[in-house]
Amino acid sequence: MANILGHSLTISSFGESHGKLIGVVLDGFPSNQIIDLKYIQKQLDRRKPGQSEITSSRKENEDFEIVSGVFENKSTGAPICILIPNTGQNSKDYDALKDIYRPGHADYVYSEKYGHRDHRGGGRSSARITAGWVAAGAIVKQFLENKYNIHIQSVVSRVGDIGVKDIYSLNWDTAEDNLLRCPDSDCAEKMSSFIRDIANEGDSVGGSIATRVLNCPVGLGEPVFDKLNADLAKAVFSLNAVKGLEFGSGFAGTYAKGSENNDIAGTVRNNDGGITGGLVMVKT
């Protein structure tokens, strides 16, 4: 089972949804970097379930403990190990699912591959384990912001058939003003209402997020197998339920002529999403 992501900087993920704890080891992180524990907690608090009626009902405090790699709030260069206890799981809720394979989940394929599975909340295949990834990402994110002024942000752009128009023209700072983290407050209210209606029917609905990276250095990435967009795609598709990924104009570009879609250096056109030939083209 592959549980390591990355090259020179890697995360090793461990733990199960209803086990004692989950966690992650961040290896290759540079030494002597300030680690803001409050910032890590803030990011974990943003992802935790049970914040409203439109999210998972599971309650988790998302408390964490760093047991190696950090001394006096600075990285030592050693692997950083982060532990996050599971406190809100109710394993008895899953007793009835011991011999039932849930649609849209990895229950069946996991059982077929390994011959044995933890049916409590999906075990290793649960989205619960991504909390460790968030904690590791929070460390890297503050490093990129503090040292290189690189800022990464994601917002909700669509739920079902309710979408935000011209998402990149909006002020994304306002996204934190609502639970959906959508920069269009009116659209966010419609999305929330729609989610409630679907939940009342005993069903669920999908959606999309938009992500932007500011001040990314030109040339980042490699031109063949380690293209930046290829590495990003692998990481994104490691997230549960992700079914599609677009850069820039994405699939819409297949309906356009090359003269209409191809990016030109030195212009504001950005149909490639800032990555051309696997390398960052523009510093945006």
C-alpha positions as a Markdown table, in Angstrom:
| # | Residue | x | y | z |
|---|---|---|---|---|
| 1 | Met | 0.0 | 0.0 | 0.0 |
| 2 | Ala | 1.5 | 3.3 | -1.1 |
| 3 | Asn | 1.3 | 5.9 | 1.8 |
| 4 | Ile | 4.1 | 8.3 | 0.8 |
| 5 | Leu | 3.7 | 11.3 | -1.5 |
| 6 | Gly | 6.4 | 13.6 | -2.8 |
| 7 | His | 10.0 | 13.6 | -4.0 |
| 8 | Ser | 12.6 | 15.7 | -2.0 |
| 9 | Leu | 9.8 | 16.7 | 0.3 |
| 10 | Thr | 7.5 | 13.9 | 1.3 |
| 11 | Ile | 4.6 | 13.1 | 3.5 |
| 12 | Ser | 4.0 | 9.6 | 5.0 |
| 13 | Ser | 0.4 | 9.1 | 6.0 |
| 14 | Phe | -0.7 | 6.6 | 8.7 |
| 15 | Gly | -3.8 | 5.7 | 10.8 |
| 16 | Glu | -7.4 | 4.8 | 10.3 |
| 17 | Ser | -10.7 | 6.5 | 10.6 |
| 18 | His | -11.7 | 4.8 | 13.9 |
| 19 | Gly | -8.3 | 3.9 | 15.2 |
| 20 | Lys | -6.6 | 5.5 | 18.2 |
| 21 | Leu | -5.1 | 8.3 | 16.1 |
| 22 | Ile | -4.1 | 9.4 | 12.6 |
| 23 | Gly | -0.9 | 11.2 | 11.6 |
| 24 | Val | 1.7 | 12.2 | 9.1 |
| 25 | Val | 5.5 | 12.4 | 8.9 |
| 26 | Leu | 6.8 | 15.4 | 6.9 |
| 27 | Asp | 10.4 | 14.5 | 5.7 |
| 28 | Gly | 12.8 | 16.8 | 3.9 |
| 29 | Phe | 11.6 | 20.0 | 5.4 |
| 30 | Pro | 14.4 | 22.6 | 5.8 |
| 31 | Ser | 15.8 | 23.3 | 9.3 |
| 32 | Asn | 15.6 | 26.5 | 11.3 |
| 33 | Gln | 12.2 | 27.5 | 10.1 |
| 34 | Ile | 9.7 | 29.0 | 12.5 |
| 35 | Ile | 6.7 | 26.6 | 13.0 |
| 36 | Asp | 3.5 | 28.5 | 14.1 |
| 37 | Leu | 1.5 | 26.0 | 16.0 |
| 38 | Lys | -1.6 | 28.3 | 16.1 |
| 39 | Tyr | -1.5 | 28.5 | 12.3 |
| 40 | Ile | -1.6 | 24.7 | 12.1 |
| 41 | Gln | -4.5 | 24.5 | 14.5 |
| 42 | Lys | -6.3 | 27.2 | 12.5 |
| 43 | Gln | -6.1 | 25.1 | 9.3 |
| 44 | Leu | -7.2 | 22.0 | 11.1 |
| 45 | Asp | -10.1 | 23.8 | 12.5 |
| 46 | Arg | -11.1 | 25.0 | 9.0 |
| 47 | Arg | -11.4 | 21.4 | 7.8 |
| 48 | Lys | -12.9 | 19.7 | 10.8 |
| 49 | Pro | -16.4 | 18.2 | 10.4 |
| 50 | Gly | -19.4 | 19.0 | 12.4 |
| 51 | Gln | -19.2 | 22.7 | 11.9 |
| 52 | Ser | -22.8 | 23.0 | 10.5 |
| 53 | Glu | -25.7 | 20.9 | 9.3 |
| 54 | Ile | -24.3 | 20.9 | 5.7 |
| 55 | Thr | -21.1 | 19.0 | 6.7 |
| 56 | Ser | -20.4 | 15.6 | 8.2 |
| 57 | Ser | -21.9 | 15.2 | 11.7 |
| 58 | Arg | -18.8 | 13.7 | 13.2 |
| 59 | Lys | -17.3 | 15.8 | 15.9 |
| 60 | Glu | -13.5 | 16.1 | 16.3 |
| 61 | Asn | -11.5 | 18.6 | 18.3 |
| 62 | Glu | -8.6 | 18.2 | 15.8 |
| 63 | Asp | -6.0 | 18.7 | 18.6 |
| 64 | Phe | -2.6 | 17.7 | 17.4 |
| 65 | Glu | 0.9 | 17.0 | 18.8 |
| 66 | Ile | 4.2 | 17.3 | 17.1 |
| 67 | Val | 6.5 | 14.6 | 18.6 |
| 68 | Ser | 9.6 | 15.1 | 16.5 |
| 69 | Gly | 11.4 | 17.5 | 14.2 |
| 70 | Val | 10.5 | 20.7 | 16.0 |
| 71 | Phe | 12.4 | 22.3 | 18.9 |
| 72 | Glu | 11.6 | 25.7 | 20.5 |
| 73 | Asn | 9.1 | 26.3 | 17.6 |
| 74 | Lys | 11.7 | 25.8 | 14.9 |
| 75 | Ser | 12.3 | 22.9 | 12.6 |
| 76 | Thr | 15.4 | 20.9 | 13.2 |
| 77 | Gly | 15.7 | 19.3 | 9.8 |
| 78 | Ala | 14.6 | 15.9 | 11.2 |
| 79 | Pro | 11.4 | 14.3 | 10.1 |
| 80 | Ile | 8.4 | 16.1 | 11.6 |
| 81 | Cys | 5.9 | 13.7 | 13.0 |
| 82 | Ile | 2.4 | 14.9 | 13.8 |
| 83 | Leu | -0.2 | 12.9 | 15.7 |
| 84 | Ile | -4.0 | 13.7 | 15.7 |
| 85 | Pro | -6.1 | 11.7 | 18.2 |
| 86 | Asn | -9.5 | 10.3 | 17.0 |
| 87 | Thr | -12.0 | 11.3 | 19.7 |
| 88 | Gly | -15.3 | 11.6 | 18.0 |
| 89 | Gln | -15.7 | 8.2 | 16.3 |
| 90 | Asn | -18.7 | 6.0 | 17.1 |
| 91 | Ser | -17.7 | 2.6 | 15.7 |
| 92 | Lys | -21.1 | 1.0 | 16.7 |
| 93 | Asp | -22.7 | 3.1 | 14.0 |
| 94 | Tyr | -21.0 | 1.0 | 11.4 |
| 95 | Asp | -21.8 | -2.5 | 12.8 |
| 96 | Ala | -24.7 | -2.8 | 10.3 |
| 97 | Leu | -22.3 | -2.1 | 7.4 |
| 98 | Lys | -19.9 | -4.9 | 8.3 |
| 99 | Asp | -21.1 | -7.0 | 5.4 |
| 100 | Ile | -22.5 | -4.2 | 3.2 |
| 101 | Tyr | -20.5 | -2.4 | 0.5 |
| 102 | Arg | -21.5 | 1.3 | 0.4 |
| 103 | Pro | -21.9 | 2.8 | -3.1 |
| 104 | Gly | -19.2 | 5.4 | -4.0 |
| 105 | His | -16.8 | 4.1 | -1.4 |
| 106 | Ala | -13.8 | 1.9 | -1.5 |
| 107 | Asp | -15.4 | -0.9 | 0.7 |
| 108 | Tyr | -15.7 | -3.5 | -2.1 |
| 109 | Val | -12.5 | -2.9 | -3.9 |
| 110 | Tyr | -10.5 | -2.7 | -0.7 |
| 111 | Ser | -11.9 | -6.0 | 0.5 |
| 112 | Glu | -11.2 | -7.6 | -2.9 |
| 113 | Lys | -7.6 | -6.3 | -3.0 |
| 114 | Tyr | -6.5 | -7.0 | 0.6 |
| 115 | Gly | -8.9 | -9.8 | 1.7 |
| 116 | His | -9.6 | -8.0 | 5.0 |
| 117 | Arg | -10.9 | -4.5 | 5.8 |
| 118 | Asp | -11.8 | -2.2 | 8.6 |
| 119 | His | -15.4 | -1.4 | 8.0 |
| 120 | Arg | -15.6 | 1.3 | 10.7 |
| 121 | Gly | -15.9 | 4.5 | 8.7 |
| 122 | Gly | -13.9 | 3.1 | 5.8 |
| 123 | Gly | -10.7 | 2.5 | 7.8 |
| 124 | Arg | -7.7 | 3.6 | 5.9 |
| 125 | Ser | -9.7 | 4.7 | 2.9 |
| 126 | Ser | -11.6 | 7.3 | 4.9 |
| 127 | Ala | -11.4 | 11.0 | 4.3 |
| 128 | Arg | -10.6 | 11.3 | 8.0 |
| 129 | Ile | -6.9 | 10.6 | 7.3 |
| 130 | Thr | -6.6 | 13.8 | 5.3 |
| 131 | Ala | -6.5 | 15.8 | 8.6 |
| 132 | Gly | -2.8 | 14.8 | 8.8 |
| 133 | Trp | -2.2 | 16.0 | 5.3 |
| 134 | Val | -3.7 | 19.4 | 6.3 |
| 135 | Ala | -1.4 | 19.6 | 9.3 |
| 136 | Ala | 1.7 | 18.9 | 7.1 |
| 137 | Gly | 0.4 | 21.3 | 4.4 |
| 138 | Ala | 0.0 | 24.0 | 7.0 |
| 139 | Ile | 3.7 | 23.8 | 7.9 |
| 140 | Val | 4.7 | 24.0 | 4.2 |
| 141 | Lys | 2.2 | 26.7 | 3.4 |
| 142 | Gln | 3.5 | 29.1 | 6.1 |
| 143 | Phe | 7.0 | 28.4 | 5.0 |
| 144 | Leu | 6.2 | 29.3 | 1.4 |
| 145 | Glu | 4.4 | 32.5 | 2.5 |
| 146 | Asn | 7.1 | 33.6 | 4.9 |
| 147 | Lys | 10.1 | 32.8 | 2.8 |
| 148 | Tyr | 9.0 | 33.2 | -0.8 |
| 149 | Asn | 5.7 | 35.2 | -0.6 |
| 150 | Ile | 3.9 | 32.4 | -2.4 |
| 151 | His | 0.2 | 32.3 | -1.5 |
| 152 | Ile | -2.1 | 29.4 | -2.1 |
| 153 | Gln | -5.9 | 29.7 | -1.7 |
| 154 | Ser | -8.9 | 27.6 | -2.7 |
| 155 | Val | -12.6 | 28.5 | -2.7 |
| 156 | Val | -15.9 | 26.8 | -3.5 |
| 157 | Ser | -17.0 | 27.7 | -7.0 |
| 158 | Arg | -19.9 | 25.4 | -7.6 |
| 159 | Val | -22.3 | 23.1 | -5.9 |
| 160 | Gly | -24.5 | 21.0 | -8.1 |
| 161 | Asp | -25.7 | 23.3 | -10.9 |
| 162 | Ile | -25.3 | 26.5 | -8.8 |
| 163 | Gly | -22.0 | 28.1 | -9.8 |
| 164 | Val | -20.1 | 31.4 | -9.4 |
| 165 | Lys | -19.6 | 33.4 | -12.6 |
| 166 | Asp | -16.1 | 34.9 | -13.2 |
| 167 | Ile | -14.7 | 33.3 | -10.0 |
| 168 | Tyr | -11.2 | 34.8 | -10.5 |
| 169 | Ser | -12.6 | 38.3 | -10.7 |
| 170 | Leu | -14.0 | 38.2 | -7.1 |
| 171 | Asn | -12.3 | 39.1 | -3.9 |
| 172 | Trp | -11.4 | 35.7 | -2.4 |
| 173 | Asp | -10.7 | 37.2 | 1.0 |
| 174 | Thr | -14.5 | 37.3 | 1.6 |
| 175 | Ala | -14.8 | 33.5 | 1.2 |
| 176 | Glu | -14.1 | 33.1 | 4.9 |
| 177 | Asp | -17.3 | 34.9 | 5.7 |
| 178 | Asn | -19.4 | 31.9 | 5.1 |
| 179 | Leu | -19.2 | 28.2 | 5.9 |
| 180 | Leu | -19.0 | 27.1 | 2.3 |
| 181 | Arg | -16.0 | 29.4 | 1.8 |
| 182 | Cys | -17.5 | 30.8 | -1.4 |
| 183 | Pro | -16.4 | 34.4 | -2.4 |
| 184 | Asp | -20.0 | 35.2 | -3.6 |
| 185 | Ser | -22.2 | 35.5 | -0.5 |
| 186 | Asp | -25.5 | 35.3 | -2.5 |
| 187 | Cys | -24.3 | 32.2 | -4.3 |
| 188 | Ala | -23.1 | 30.7 | -1.1 |
| 189 | Glu | -26.5 | 31.1 | 0.5 |
| 190 | Lys | -28.2 | 29.4 | -2.5 |
| 191 | Met | -25.6 | 26.6 | -2.3 |
| 192 | Ser | -26.2 | 26.0 | 1.4 |
| 193 | Ser | -30.0 | 25.9 | 0.9 |
| 194 | Phe | -29.6 | 23.4 | -2.0 |
| 195 | Ile | -27.3 | 21.2 | 0.1 |
| 196 | Arg | -29.9 | 21.1 | 2.9 |
| 197 | Asp | -32.7 | 20.2 | 0.4 |
| 198 | Ile | -30.6 | 17.4 | -1.0 |
| 199 | Ala | -29.8 | 16.2 | 2.5 |
| 200 | Asn | -33.5 | 16.2 | 3.5 |
| 201 | Glu | -34.0 | 13.8 | 0.6 |
| 202 | Gly | -31.4 | 11.5 | 2.1 |
| 203 | Asp | -29.0 | 12.2 | -0.8 |
| 204 | Ser | -25.8 | 14.1 | -1.5 |
| 205 | Val | -24.4 | 16.3 | -4.2 |
| 206 | Gly | -21.1 | 17.2 | -5.7 |
| 207 | Gly | -19.3 | 20.4 | -6.5 |
| 208 | Ser | -16.2 | 22.2 | -7.6 |
| 209 | Ile | -13.4 | 24.3 | -6.0 |
| 210 | Ala | -11.1 | 26.8 | -7.6 |
| 211 | Thr | -7.5 | 27.2 | -6.6 |
| 212 | Arg | -4.9 | 29.9 | -7.3 |
| 213 | Val | -1.2 | 30.3 | -6.5 |
| 214 | Leu | 0.3 | 33.8 | -6.4 |
| 215 | Asn | 4.0 | 34.6 | -6.9 |
| 216 | Cys | 5.0 | 31.1 | -8.0 |
| 217 | Pro | 8.5 | 31.3 | -9.5 |
| 218 | Val | 8.8 | 31.0 | -13.3 |
| 219 | Gly | 10.3 | 27.6 | -14.4 |
| 220 | Leu | 9.1 | 25.6 | -11.5 |
| 221 | Gly | 8.5 | 22.0 | -12.6 |
| 222 | Glu | 10.1 | 19.7 | -15.1 |
| 223 | Pro | 9.3 | 19.3 | -18.8 |
| 224 | Val | 8.7 | 15.5 | -19.0 |
| 225 | Phe | 7.6 | 13.1 | -16.2 |
| 226 | Asp | 7.7 | 15.5 | -13.3 |
| 227 | Lys | 5.6 | 18.2 | -14.9 |
| 228 | Leu | 4.2 | 20.5 | -12.2 |
| 229 | Asn | 0.6 | 19.9 | -13.4 |
| 230 | Ala | 1.3 | 16.1 | -13.4 |
| 231 | Asp | 2.5 | 16.2 | -9.8 |
| 232 | Leu | -0.4 | 18.4 | -8.7 |
| 233 | Ala | -2.8 | 16.1 | -10.4 |
| 234 | Lys | -1.5 | 13.0 | -8.5 |
| 235 | Ala | -1.8 | 14.9 | -5.2 |
| 236 | Val | -5.3 | 16.2 | -6.0 |
| 237 | Phe | -6.6 | 12.8 | -7.2 |
| 238 | Ser | -5.4 | 11.3 | -3.9 |
| 239 | Leu | -8.2 | 13.2 | -2.2 |
| 240 | Asn | -11.4 | 11.2 | -1.7 |
| 241 | Ala | -14.2 | 11.8 | -4.3 |
| 242 | Val | -12.1 | 13.9 | -6.7 |
| 243 | Lys | -13.2 | 13.0 | -10.3 |
| 244 | Gly | -11.8 | 15.8 | -12.4 |
| 245 | Leu | -9.1 | 18.5 | -12.6 |
| 246 | Glu | -8.7 | 21.4 | -15.0 |
| 247 | Phe | -5.9 | 23.9 | -15.4 |
| 248 | Gly | -6.8 | 27.2 | -16.9 |
| 249 | Ser | -9.4 | 26.9 | -19.5 |
| 250 | Gly | -9.4 | 23.1 | -19.0 |
| 251 | Phe | -11.7 | 21.1 | -21.2 |
| 252 | Ala | -13.2 | 24.3 | -22.6 |
| 253 | Gly | -10.0 | 24.7 | -24.5 |
| 254 | Thr | -10.7 | 21.7 | -26.6 |
| 255 | Tyr | -13.6 | 23.7 | -28.2 |
| 256 | Ala | -11.4 | 26.6 | -29.1 |
| 257 | Lys | -8.9 | 27.2 | -31.9 |
| 258 | Gly | -5.2 | 27.2 | -31.0 |
| 259 | Ser | -4.9 | 30.9 | -31.9 |
| 260 | Glu | -7.7 | 31.5 | -29.3 |
| 261 | Asn | -6.4 | 29.3 | -26.6 |
| 262 | Asn | -2.6 | 29.2 | -26.7 |
| 263 | Asp | -0.9 | 31.4 | -24.2 |
| 264 | Ile | 1.6 | 33.9 | -25.3 |
| 265 | Ala | 4.5 | 35.0 | -23.1 |
| 266 | Gly | 4.3 | 38.6 | -22.0 |
| 267 | Thr | 0.5 | 38.8 | -22.2 |
| 268 | Val | -2.3 | 38.5 | -19.6 |
| 269 | Arg | -3.8 | 35.5 | -21.4 |
| 270 | Asn | -3.7 | 32.5 | -19.0 |
| 271 | Asn | -5.6 | 29.7 | -20.6 |
| 272 | Asp | -2.9 | 27.2 | -19.5 |
| 273 | Gly | -3.5 | 28.2 | -15.9 |
| 274 | Gly | 0.1 | 29.5 | -15.5 |
| 275 | Ile | 1.7 | 26.1 | -16.4 |
| 276 | Thr | 2.9 | 25.6 | -20.0 |
| 277 | Gly | 4.8 | 22.4 | -21.0 |
| 278 | Gly | 4.9 | 21.3 | -17.4 |
| 279 | Leu | 6.7 | 24.5 | -16.2 |
| 280 | Val | 5.4 | 27.6 | -14.5 |
| 281 | Met | 5.1 | 30.3 | -17.3 |
| 282 | Val | 4.0 | 33.4 | -15.5 |
| 283 | Lys | 4.5 | 34.8 | -12.1 |
| 284 | Thr | 0.9 | 35.7 | -11.1 |
